[in-house]
């Protein structure tokens, strides 16, 4: 098993909201958002072209922590878009997510 972790930036804020509000079994998130992807070097999962950082990972372990599962992976390779900052979710206020770029 393998996966990609894509670290977004301000330009992907709407896509982050959408990806976080829909389940992948219900809808094709990539098709709905028209997010741009590119082929990864080592894994089948796509990279997010506009992301600040993309990490190609191989699953090493799944840890059941009760109400969710923690995935632990080995990073096979990483990509950095030096012109972009990192977008972080700072929590919620009045039912809306608060994002900040660093």
Residue, then its C-alpha position, 0 to 999 in steps of 0.5 A: x500500500x502507498x499514498x501521497x501527502x500533499x501540503x497545500x497553500x492559500x491557492x488551494x484553500x477552496x479545494x482543501x475545504x471541499x476535500x475535507x467535507x466529502x467522502x471519497x467513496x461518494x464523489x470523485x474529489x479530483x474531478x469535482x474540483x478540477x485540481x491539477x495532478x501529475x504522475x508520481x515517480x514511485x507510487x500510483x497515487x497522483x501528486x497535486x501539481x499546485x501543492x507546496x509539498x508532495x510526499x510519496x510514501x509507502x505504508x509501513x503500519x496502521x495503528x487503530x487508535x479507537x475512533x480513527x486509524x493512524x497511518x505510518x509511512x516511509x517517505x520515498x521522495x519529496x517535492x518542494x515548490x519553493x515559491x509557495x508557502x504552507x497553509x495550516x488549519x488553525x481551527x474553527x470560529x463560528x462554524x468556519x475553518x480558519x487557515x493561515x499561511x506560513 
